[in-house]
Amino acid sequence: MLRAQGGVEIPGVEILVGSNFQYLTGTPYTGLANVTLPQGVRPIYIEPFGSRRLSSQEILDLRISKIFPLGSTRSVEVLGDILNALNDTAEEGVATRNVFSPNFAVGTDFLTPRRAMLGVKFSF
């Protein structure tokens, strides 16, 4: 996992621009076979542990904000966020780890796609 964060205030207009970048290697998983035994169905690992990985994730979040003072102790801050700006669509899980299933290693639970949020923060 690699994480980098930064922010800068643009002089003159007093706007704050910030970013958060995360790179995550895919989570490891192992293929298995479900074997029927007298005591029931048991999973048997047929590959070395961690021999497979989900896709890597690159997530970039951006923020821009501006503070408007309302007197000496009050202010309003307007915020705009873009989450998952790179629109990474990596999976976060697999349907099944059973190598004999047609759904083996099919991705599930994907990252939430790019989205924007607006906010207003009052300070008093």
C-alpha positions, 0 to 999 in steps of 0.5 A: 500500500502506498498513500500520498496526501498533499494540499496547497493554498492558492495565494490571492484567491485563498482557495485550498486544493487537496489530494489523496492518492492510494495505491493498493496491491490486490488482496491475495487468495487461493484456489480450492476444491470442495470435496465431499467427505463423510462428515460433509463438504470440506474445502481443500486448498489445491494451490499454494496460499496467496498464489492469486491476487485481485486487481490492484487499485489506484484511487485519487480523491480531490478536494477544493474549498473556499472559506468566506468569513462572516464577521470576526468569529463566523465563517462559511466554507464551500467544499467540492470533492471528486472521489475516485477521480481516476474511475478505477473499477477494480474488484474487491472480491471473487464470486467463488474460489472453487476452481471447478466452478464456472464462477471461479475468480469472477470479480464481485464488489467493485469499487464505487465509480467516480462521484462528486460531492458538494458541501457547506460547513458553517463555523460559529 
